[in-house]
Amino acid sequence: MKRGPRVLVVEDEPAIAELIAVNLKHDGFLPVVAEDGAAAQRELNEVLPDVILLDWMLPGESGLMLARRWRADSRTRNVPILMLTARGDEPDKIAGLDAGADDYLTKPFSPREMLARIRAILRRRAPEQARERCEIGDLVLDAGTHRVTFQGQALKVGPTEFKILHFLMAHPERVHSRTQLLDRVWGDHVFIEERTVDVHMRRLRLALGAAAAHLETVRGVGYRMTATPEVTADGGGLAQQTG
């Protein structure tokens, strides 16, 4: 009998953890509960889950610290993370997403919303996993090893910028608006401003260096990755534009 997706629930409040586990089981998931970062790490060392539900406020290491650590580990960096927190301000949401969370759920939340977001994360991850290696010119992204190289040299790309680059390289030559990037990279349940996309695009350009010539800004529309970047009269590519 095929099991449902395995969900690691990292939550130190027993009542909330039990409520989450009951609803996950009822919807066909296999929940595994850990009360802190140490217990969660032991579970990860045994079996990788399909999704991690991670509380921000935990004894010992915070959820934010755990998300950063797991994203930096080659074994766990591709496991989707749904952050659970009472923090609802936009700067806190951005901090969680920057740490590597795929989505954000503010307490109190309904079980139906939680289940919908988990299913949405799994749907979004499915096509990404199907295309783990993307190449545009000399720029190569390998999702399996979480590495980006240009002309054989490794580039240091942050977790959110990596997601953006992966999506754009998996859909080359197509222009994607800020709204589309928010929906496909951050998730359609995440409510942050479109200017956040521009902040991460600037970071991505810096990380790419010379390879940023493949990343074009289409004024008034959005962004695209292209194998044949246009060159302006002063010799600079469109990728040199800000935003």
C-alpha positions as semicolon CSV with decimal commas, in nm:
position;residue;x (nm);y (nm);z (nm)
1;M;0,000;0,000;0,000
2;K;0,143;0,334;-0,104
3;R;0,205;0,570;0,186
4;G;0,114;0,936;0,181
5;P;0,375;1,213;0,182
6;R;0,589;1,218;0,497
7;V;0,562;1,546;0,691
8;L;0,809;1,638;0,965
9;V;0,626;1,864;1,213
10;V;0,873;2,065;1,425
11;E;0,652;2,220;1,695
12;D;0,717;2,250;2,070
13;E;0,356;2,310;2,177
14;P;0,201;1,963;2,226
15;A;-0,159;2,074;2,164
16;I;-0,072;2,241;1,833
17;A;0,152;1,951;1,727
18;E;-0,127;1,701;1,800
19;L;-0,386;1,907;1,610
20;I;-0,155;1,929;1,307
21;A;-0,075;1,556;1,319
22;V;-0,441;1,454;1,344
23;N;-0,538;1,665;1,044
24;L;-0,243;1,543;0,840
25;K;-0,332;1,179;0,909
26;H;-0,696;1,244;0,821
27;D;-0,585;1,386;0,485
28;G;-0,361;1,092;0,401
29;F;-0,022;1,230;0,511
30;L;0,228;1,056;0,738
31;P;0,317;1,303;1,018
32;V;0,630;1,273;1,234
33;V;0,649;1,513;1,528
34;A;0,966;1,665;1,676
35;E;0,958;1,908;1,969
36;D;1,285;2,090;1,895
37;G;1,573;2,121;1,652
38;A;1,773;1,834;1,801
39;A;1,480;1,592;1,771
40;A;1,407;1,716;1,419
41;Q;1,769;1,659;1,316
42;R;1,753;1,302;1,443
43;E;1,444;1,240;1,231
44;L;1,612;1,395;0,926
45;N;1,917;1,177;0,977
46;E;1,693;0,870;0,965
47;V;1,454;0,953;0,680
48;L;1,410;1,266;0,470
49;P;1,049;1,390;0,474
50;D;0,857;1,521;0,175
51;V;0,779;1,846;0,360
52;I;0,889;2,012;0,685
53;L;0,642;2,217;0,892
54;L;0,875;2,433;1,099
55;D;0,774;2,653;1,392
56;W;0,967;2,981;1,414
57;M;0,980;2,995;1,796
58;L;1,147;2,681;1,930
59;P;1,356;2,604;2,239
60;G;1,726;2,610;2,154
61;E;1,775;2,682;1,784
62;S;1,498;2,890;1,631
63;G;1,311;2,779;1,322
64;L;1,492;3,051;1,129
65;M;1,832;2,912;1,230
66;L;1,725;2,556;1,148
67;A;1,596;2,658;0,805
68;R;1,929;2,824;0,725
69;R;2,125;2,520;0,845
70;W;1,915;2,272;0,649
71;R;1,936;2,483;0,334
72;A;2,315;2,487;0,368
73;D;2,327;2,105;0,394
74;S;2,340;1,928;0,056
75;R;2,127;1,640;0,192
76;T;1,837;1,853;0,319
77;R;1,854;2,168;0,106
78;N;1,583;2,055;-0,137
79;V;1,326;1,948;0,124
80;P;1,035;2,200;0,114
81;I;0,984;2,403;0,433
82;L;0,656;2,561;0,546
83;M;0,727;2,807;0,828
84;L;0,472;2,829;1,111
85;T;0,478;3,147;1,317
86;A;0,284;3,409;1,506
87;R;0,492;3,678;1,333
88;G;0,282;3,836;1,060
89;D;0,476;4,149;0,962
90;E;0,624;4,163;0,613
91;P;0,989;4,197;0,731
92;D;0,950;3,877;0,934
93;K;0,793;3,698;0,637
94;I;1,080;3,807;0,414
95;A;1,332;3,691;0,679
96;G;1,171;3,346;0,684
97;L;1,163;3,322;0,306
98;D;1,520;3,445;0,279
99;A;1,625;3,175;0,525
100;G;1,498;2,919;0,276
101;A;1,132;2,865;0,364
102;D;0,909;2,783;0,066
103;D;0,596;2,930;0,223
104;Y;0,473;3,099;0,538
105;L;0,172;3,024;0,760
106;T;0,073;3,270;1,034
107;K;-0,082;3,143;1,357
108;P;-0,366;3,095;1,421
109;F;-0,437;2,911;1,097
110;S;-0,708;2,672;0,987
111;P;-0,625;2,305;0,920
112;R;-0,776;2,342;0,572
113;E;-0,540;2,628;0,486
114;M;-0,242;2,430;0,618
115;L;-0,332;2,126;0,407
116;A;-0,390;2,342;0,098
117;R;-0,048;2,503;0,133
118;I;0,126;2,169;0,179
119;R;-0,038;2,032;-0,134
120;A;0,055;2,351;-0,323
121;I;0,421;2,316;-0,219
122;L;0,427;1,954;-0,334
123;R;0,271;2,050;-0,669
124;R;0,524;2,328;-0,724
125;R;0,816;2,104;-0,633
126;A;0,713;1,822;-0,869
127;P;0,807;1,998;-1,198
128;E;1,128;2,134;-1,043
129;Q;1,244;1,787;-0,948
130;A;1,169;1,665;-1,302
131;R;1,427;1,906;-1,442
132;E;1,722;1,912;-1,205
133;R;1,988;2,034;-1,451
134;C;1,945;2,349;-1,659
135;E;2,195;2,504;-1,901
136;I;2,196;2,839;-2,079
137;G;2,519;2,902;-2,263
138;D;2,803;2,852;-2,014
139;L;2,568;2,897;-1,717
140;V;2,474;2,565;-1,552
141;L;2,238;2,505;-1,261
142;D;2,224;2,163;-1,095
143;A;1,931;2,138;-0,852
144;G;2,041;1,796;-0,731
145;T;2,367;1,932;-0,592
146;H;2,238;2,289;-0,548
147;R;2,529;2,428;-0,751
148;V;2,554;2,704;-1,008
149;T;2,858;2,738;-1,234
150;F;2,957;2,976;-1,513
151;Q;3,234;2,878;-1,752
152;G;3,324;2,603;-1,507
153;Q;3,359;2,836;-1,208
154;A;3,129;2,794;-0,906
155;L;2,899;3,086;-0,818
156;K;2,766;3,156;-0,470
157;V;2,388;3,205;-0,500
158;G;2,155;3,251;-0,203
159;P;1,858;3,013;-0,143
160;T;1,585;3,247;-0,271
161;E;1,796;3,364;-0,564
162;F;1,864;2,998;-0,648
163;K;1,488;2,930;-0,667
164;I;1,437;3,230;-0,896
165;L;1,726;3,128;-1,120
166;H;1,605;2,767;-1,133
167;F;1,257;2,873;-1,241
168;L;1,382;3,119;-1,505
169;M;1,637;2,873;-1,646
170;A;1,375;2,597;-1,658
171;H;1,159;2,830;-1,873
172;P;1,414;3,007;-2,097
173;E;1,327;3,290;-2,337
174;R;0,987;3,342;-2,170
175;V;0,915;3,670;-1,991
176;H;0,779;3,631;-1,639
177;S;0,614;3,918;-1,452
178;R;0,687;3,996;-1,088
179;T;0,344;3,857;-0,997
180;Q;0,419;3,529;-1,177
181;L;0,754;3,500;-1,000
182;L;0,590;3,563;-0,664
183;D;0,334;3,289;-0,734
184;R;0,577;3,031;-0,875
185;V;0,881;3,093;-0,654
186;W;0,733;3,211;-0,326
187;G;0,386;3,056;-0,360
188;D;0,044;3,198;-0,433
189;H;-0,044;3,209;-0,062
190;V;0,248;3,437;0,030
191;F;0,149;3,802;0,051
192;I;0,457;4,018;0,003
193;E;0,509;4,321;-0,218
194;E;0,627;4,293;-0,577
195;R;0,928;4,514;-0,498
196;T;1,065;4,218;-0,301
197;V;1,124;4,047;-0,637
198;D;1,339;4,339;-0,751
199;V;1,551;4,317;-0,435
200;H;1,623;3,949;-0,500
201;M;1,686;4,011;-0,871
202;R;1,954;4,266;-0,782
203;R;2,113;4,011;-0,548
204;L;2,094;3,748;-0,822
205;R;2,265;3,976;-1,074
206;L;2,550;4,042;-0,829
207;A;2,588;3,669;-0,763
208;L;2,593;3,585;-1,135
209;G;2,858;3,840;-1,225
210;A;2,937;3,817;-1,598
211;A;2,666;3,550;-1,638
212;A;2,407;3,816;-1,552
213;A;2,416;3,910;-1,921
214;H;2,175;3,619;-1,970
215;L;1,926;3,771;-1,724
216;E;1,721;4,040;-1,899
217;T;1,483;4,299;-1,764
218;V;1,194;4,360;-2,001
219;R;1,081;4,707;-1,901
220;G;0,724;4,724;-1,781
221;V;0,682;4,347;-1,813
222;G;0,925;4,139;-1,609
223;Y;1,232;3,918;-1,643
224;R;1,364;3,637;-1,862
225;M;1,670;3,419;-1,911
226;T;1,805;3,413;-2,265
227;A;2,088;3,232;-2,440
228;T;2,144;3,531;-2,670
229;P;2,148;3,850;-2,461
230;E;2,106;4,175;-2,648
231;V;2,390;4,426;-2,641
232;T;2,335;4,797;-2,601
233;A;2,522;5,066;-2,790
234;D;2,771;5,115;-2,505
235;G;2,855;4,743;-2,513
236;G;2,656;4,653;-2,203
237;G;2,385;4,390;-2,197
238;L;2,030;4,449;-2,083
239;A;2,123;4,260;-1,768
240;Q;2,309;4,569;-1,653
241;Q;1,980;4,747;-1,593
242;T;1,873;4,776;-1,232
243;G;1,566;4,596;-1,102
